[in-house]
Amino acid sequence: MATLWQGRFSAGPAEALQALNDSLRFDQRMFAEDIAGSRAHVQMLCEVGLLTESERDDILVALAQALSEFRDGNFAFVASDEDIHTAVERRVCELCEAGAKLHTGRSRNDQVATDLRLWTKGAIGEVINQVLGLQMVLLRRSETTEDAYLPGYTHLQQAQPVMLAHHLLAHGWALARDVGRLQDARERLDVSPLGAGALAGSSLPLDPQMCAETLGFARVFDNSLDAVSDRDFVAETLFALALLGVHLSRIGEELILWASTEFGFVTLDEAFSTGSSMLPQKKNPDIAELARGKAGRLIGHLSGFLATLKGLPLTYNKDLQEDKEPIFDAVDTVLLTISALRGMLDTLVFDTERMAAVADSPYAAATDLAEWLVERGLAFRQAHEVVGDLVRRAVAGESTFVELVTAHNKLGPEAAKLLDPKTSANRRNTHGGGSTKAVKRQLQRFEAQLNHQTDAKREPE
């Protein structure tokens, strides 16, 4: 079997080496990016005088045909195609004599780094677009909840009531940070490695800047050693995707709780839930559970790849072939999870009466009572002690909490009105707070943030 290094070796590779070494089964998804990189490289070679215009045109036609064959499903891979770069070059050589010059001044080291940066740059844009779509669902659902409220929790114990929109927007803001991280990662990866060669550049009169501009990269590499060995952009993107996955998992966890009989806050649409093979009464939140489970997969990709990178000397090492499967799978996993979770959120029905009934526990207004005392001159620690004592006595069965508050000499009937249904939910009007007035202002800020990120979601063509 012919190889790209057959001039140095007197025999072909062992089958075991071939099986371990070949990456075509997964890196062929960079076919379009490899063609784009080769097209830019060929145009540059002609511009600097290393190809004639006729040779350039022949190779460009061959590259276009190879791309067309791949998109139509007619590209015939052969046993010697160890990776996508080998396959493309082999096919171009079959189509035109000038194809033998395609690899002039180029190594697979700078070639694969270029391809993967191009692919990741496009994938980040796709993920950002999907995250923005999920944020839009959260915004729309928030705008239509009107004055619905529910208990807010700390330690999964009822704490203070908040507006339902406030709770939904909390997830929206976390996703906005995910978009920001992905945008930052895309900006940092926007560097062309093409022209770095195997590790030290080239003695040929290459023009890396021209290649970068042709491919739409914002910058060109500054150090050829770093250019071929740098996979920071993969690690950084995996981190952004892993943290996004954690945020999706948290949404999933809450939906699992809310859909349970014990909470009863939401009813899931049948199209976005499953049944049981044994239990006829079941409606299971499988999408939410899978969103929760996929987070572990994403975290694993990040930690595994960081372990791969930690001991590598400069410059290129075959270990770096382990960069592709994690990033490919992480992107696929996130896109699939967002799509399903988005449908689930868009179609579920909130049981706002059930939410309000739970949120209206008089104990949820305990902090309001303490703050009422603070407004009348009592130190907060003293106020906290007064109210805490009344809670203890009510829980012990001495009397109801409302009766104890009403009878207390520092509180009384006026303070007891704070325990009326919905009263507490609308008292926290500070910036970013959970009352109706505060949430209306927050909705405006969130929509403005979403519009800003939507405007910046795509790179110029």
C-alpha positions, 0 to 999 in steps of 0.5 A: 500500500502506497503511503505519503512517506514511502520514499523513506521506507522499503516496506508498507505499514503493518495492518495494526499500525494502519488500523490505529493510525488511520483517521479517515472514518472521523476526519472526513467530516472536514472534507469541505474545510480541506478543500477550502484550505487546498484551494487557498493554498493553490491560489497562493502558490500561483501568486508567488510563482510556484504554479502556473495559472494553467496548473492552478486552474487544473487543480482548482477544477479537480478540487471542485470535482472532488467536493462535488463527488463527496457532497453527492455521495459518489467520492470513492475512498480507497484503502490507502486514504489514511485521512481526509487530506490523503484522500483529497490529494490522491483524488486530485492527482487522479484528475490532473497531472498538476495535482502532484504539486498540490502539497508544495510548501505544505505539511499535513501538520499545518493542513490539519490545524487549518482544517480543524480551525475552519471546522470549529469556527463554523461549528461554534457559529451553529451552536451559538445560533441554537443557544440563542434559539433556546434563549428566545424560548425562555424569553417568550415563555417569560413574557407570557407568564404574566403574574405567575409566581412559585417558590424559590429554593436554596438547598432545595428547601423553600426559601422565598417566592419569586415570579416564574419569569424571574426563574426562567430568565435565570437560566437565560442569563446563564446561557447568555454567558455561554454565548459570550464564551463561545464568541470569545473562543471563536475570536481566539481561534481565528488564526490561520496556521497555513504556511507553518509547514511541518514545524519551521515554515518553508524555504519557498516564497510562501505567503501565509497572509494571503492564505489567511485572507482567502480563508477568512481568518482574522490573523495569521500565525506568529510562530510556526512551532506554536501554529502546528502544535496549538490546540488551545482552541479545541480545549477552550471550545470543549470547555465552553461546550461542557459548561453549556452542557452543565447549564442545560443539565441544570435546566433538565434537573429542574424540569424533572423535579417540576414534572414530578407528582410531588412538585406538579409545577408542569405538565409535559407535552406528549411529543416531548416525553415518553411512557413506560413499557410496564407502568401505564400511568407514566409520563417520563421526562426523558429529554430532561434526563438525557440533558442531565446525563449528556453533561457528563459526556461533555465534561469527559471530553474536556478532561480527556483532551486536557490529559492528552495535551499536558505532556506533549513536547513541541511540536506536532505529535500524533497524540493530537489526532485525539483532538477531533473525535471529542470536539466533533462529538461535543458539538453533535451532543450539544446541538441535539440536546438543545434542539430537544430541550427547546421543544420540551420547554416550548410545549410544556404547560405550567400549573401556575395555581399549583406553584402559587399554592406552594409559594404562599406558605406563610413561612416563605415571608419570614424574611419579609417580617424581619425586614419589616422590623429592620425598617422600624429600627430593629437590628437585623440580627435581632429581627432574625431572632424574633421571627425565627423564634416565632417559626420555631413555636409555630412548627412545634404546634403552639399556634399558627404562624399567622396567629403568632405574628399577629399577637407579637408586640413587635409585629402585630396585625399590620406585619401579619398582612405580609403573610397574605398570598402573593404579597411577599412575591412582589416586595423585592423590587431591587435591581435584578430582584424577583418581583413583578416590577423588577422582572419587567425591567429585567425582561427589557435588559434580557431582550436587549442582551439577546438582540445584541448577541443575535446581531453578532452571532455570525461571522461575515461570509 
